Amino acid sequence: MRIEAYTQVQQLYQSQKLSRTQKTKTATHTDRLQISSQGKDFQTAKAAVAAAPDIREELTAPIKARIQNGTYGVDNASFAEKLLQKQEEMR
């Protein structure tokens, strides 16, 4: 049995073990997420819109009161004219 050949094989395995441990050390990096200032502005705007009410009560409250009192009136000619304008815009 040749001892020299065994030593060479052992050295080969030792070098492979070192390269494997080196790979695992470099693979321990963690991912990071960095949001741009534009993204942060977008998040702020999105949160503000989500916090805003769907209905602006200061505008709808007087109309609701007039409807409940029976004093709210609709001009039929004006309504028809606006309806036709919207139809023309959609074409």
C-alpha positions as CSV (number, residue, x, y, z in Angstrom):
1,M,0.0,0.0,0.0
2,R,1.3,3.4,-0.9
3,I,1.0,5.9,1.8
4,E,1.8,8.8,-0.5
5,A,-1.4,8.2,-2.5
6,Y,-3.5,8.1,0.6
7,T,-2.0,11.5,1.7
8,Q,-2.8,13.0,-1.7
9,V,-6.4,11.8,-1.5
10,Q,-6.7,13.1,2.0
11,Q,-5.4,16.5,0.9
12,L,-7.9,16.5,-1.9
13,Y,-10.8,15.9,0.5
14,Q,-9.5,18.5,2.9
15,S,-9.5,21.2,0.2
16,Q,-13.1,20.3,-0.7
17,K,-14.2,20.7,2.9
18,L,-12.6,24.1,3.0
19,S,-14.3,25.3,-0.2
20,R,-17.7,24.1,1.2
21,T,-17.3,26.0,4.4
22,Q,-16.2,29.1,2.5
23,K,-19.3,28.9,0.4
24,T,-21.6,28.7,3.4
25,K,-19.9,31.7,5.0
26,T,-20.5,33.8,1.9
27,A,-24.1,32.6,1.6
28,T,-25.2,34.0,5.0
29,H,-26.0,37.5,3.5
30,T,-29.5,38.7,4.3
31,D,-31.9,40.4,1.9
32,R,-32.7,44.0,2.6
33,L,-35.5,46.2,1.3
34,Q,-35.1,49.9,0.9
35,I,-38.1,52.0,0.0
36,S,-37.4,55.1,-2.1
37,S,-38.7,58.6,-1.0
38,Q,-41.2,58.5,-3.8
39,G,-42.5,55.1,-2.5
40,K,-42.7,56.6,1.0
41,D,-44.7,59.6,-0.3
42,F,-47.0,57.2,-2.1
43,Q,-47.6,55.2,1.1
44,T,-48.4,58.5,3.0
45,A,-50.8,59.6,0.3
46,K,-52.5,56.1,0.3
47,A,-52.9,56.2,4.0
48,A,-54.4,59.7,3.9
49,V,-56.9,58.6,1.2
50,A,-57.8,55.5,3.2
51,A,-58.4,57.7,6.3
52,A,-60.7,60.1,4.5
53,P,-64.4,59.5,4.7
54,D,-66.2,58.3,1.6
55,I,-69.0,60.9,1.9
56,R,-68.3,64.6,2.7
57,E,-71.0,65.3,5.2
58,E,-70.6,69.0,5.0
59,L,-71.8,68.9,1.4
60,T,-74.5,66.3,1.7
61,A,-76.1,67.3,5.0
62,P,-77.9,70.4,3.7
63,I,-79.2,68.5,0.7
64,K,-80.5,65.7,2.9
65,A,-82.2,68.2,5.2
66,R,-83.9,69.8,2.2
67,I,-85.1,66.4,0.9
68,Q,-86.5,65.5,4.3
69,N,-88.3,68.9,4.6
70,G,-89.7,68.5,1.1
71,T,-88.1,71.8,-0.1
72,Y,-85.6,70.2,-2.5
73,G,-86.6,70.7,-6.1
74,V,-85.1,69.5,-9.3
75,D,-85.4,71.6,-12.5
76,N,-86.4,69.0,-15.1
77,A,-85.1,71.0,-18.1
78,S,-81.7,71.6,-16.4
79,F,-81.4,67.9,-15.5
80,A,-82.2,66.8,-19.0
81,E,-79.7,69.2,-20.5
82,K,-76.9,67.9,-18.2
83,L,-77.8,64.3,-19.0
84,L,-77.5,65.0,-22.7
85,Q,-74.2,66.7,-22.2
86,K,-72.8,63.7,-20.4
87,Q,-74.0,61.4,-23.1
88,E,-72.2,63.6,-25.7
89,E,-69.0,63.5,-23.7
90,M,-69.1,59.7,-23.5
91,R,-69.3,59.3,-27.3
